[in-house]
Amino acid sequence: MSELIDEQATDWLLRLNEADATAQDFDAFNAWCADDPKHRDAYNKVASLWSDLESMEPAIAGSDSDHILAFPTNHGARERSAAAKPQFGRAGWIGAIAASIACLVVFSSLKAPLYFADHSTATGQQSVIHLEDGTVGYLNTDTAIDVSFGAVGRRIELLKGEALFEVAKDPERPFEITAGNGRSVALGTAYAVRTDFPRSGATAVTVEEGIVSIRTGYGEDTTSVVNAGQQVSYSDDGTIAPVANVDVSDALAWKRGLILFDNLSLQDALAEVNRYTPGRIVLLAENRASKRVTATLSIKTLDEGLEALASTQNLTVHKVSPYLTLLY
């Protein structure tokens, strides 16, 4: 399950147990379940995890045994009257939902190791590598690459994550980075490639120096030329977006140990911070998700940075464990 579907399922679990949940809420929930089988599966997993917490009910509910969370297992619970719905205090549901999704967080955040990668970094780790041709590579958080150098070419396969290469010049052997359904080719330059680009899930190429040729697709290639100070992204289907001018210093701020947000939605900003932290950061305040934020955070002190970012939206940060942080 994608993180987005997990979070939506958790949101539904909370919403349907609010005292003021309406028939329209249940209709919307049923429509969400019918829209994609993955939605129903995700909700059932969250609901099942909650059901498994019955033994923890006294600790969650305190002295009031009626303060328990229910869920519409047959998706027909809208017939229940609002008066019959349980009341659940703010502190109670925050602690309870943290417990119910903790298992999902742990399992979804543990990434299978890429045993065959030549070089890799863990979540929150960065490293510098020196290749045999003199090229210097900078690997950002949670990144893995394969290196294949031959007599006629130099090839890097970006398996996941983000990497910047200061390419040593070698006219006889072009330097190529493959990622997704595309490849970036250069002779001597400095450029970065990132998979799963924010808000699009595409692959992005940012050129710091020189010129890079982007080619996508199989058979007939689609080609784009990107100059220094520019960025382009391409999707899995081979479509290349228009080339855009960018502030390379900002786009590659991670190389300096920084994360920059410039008028980014809070939800996207938290997703970016989450790239550098194990587990998951969950925003429980849906009404703040689209709020725009501008900030500069240090990767080395992200806990303090997250606190400062949350304070700009009057949110509280609750670190349940190293693998789960809640904002509400």
Buried (B, 14 or more C-beta within 10 A) or exposed (E): BEBEBBBBBBBBBBBBBBEEBEEEBBEBBBEBBEEEEEBBBBBBBBBEBBEEBEEEBEEBBEEEEEBBBBBBEEBEBBEBEEEEBBEBEEEBBBBBBBBBBBBBBBEBBEEEEBEEBBBBBEBBEBBEBEBEEEBBBBBBBBBBBBBEBEEEBBBBBBBBBBBBBBBBBBEEBBBBBBBBBBBBBBBBBBBBBBBBBBEEEBBBBBBBBBBBBBBBBEEEEBEBEBEBBBBBBBBEEBBBBEBEEBEBEEBBBBBEEBBBBEEBBBBBBBBBBBBBBBBBBBBBBEEBBEBEBEBEBEBEEBEEBBBEBBEEBEBEBBBBEEBBBBBB
